[in-house]
Amino acid sequence: MLFMTIVTWEPEKRDELYKRFAEKGTVTGGKIIGGWSAIGGGRAFRLVDVDDPKGMVTTCNIWSDIAKMEIIPVMESGQPIKLVSKK
């Protein structure tokens, strides 16, 4: 399953967040497909592929003390049209 994660943090948490990402920048039971950072800082976007959504919960718990994570299940463009057209 694909998930887009939007991570936001306060400026004073930046150094801790960067340090922790360098140490634990993986996703439990999955992999990061791509990542982007907001130019102004304080926000990052990650496309994550996991076999089991429980991995996302575990991963979020690692960051909950220094960042807010929004997790959105996504699919590639065109797939929703294919699903609807099969009906």
Secondary structure, DSSP 8 states (H G I E B T S, - for coil): -EEEEEEE--GGGHHHHHHHHHHH-S-TTEEEEEEEE-TTSSEEEEEEEESSTHHHHHHHHHHTTT-EEEEEEE--TTHHHHHHHT-
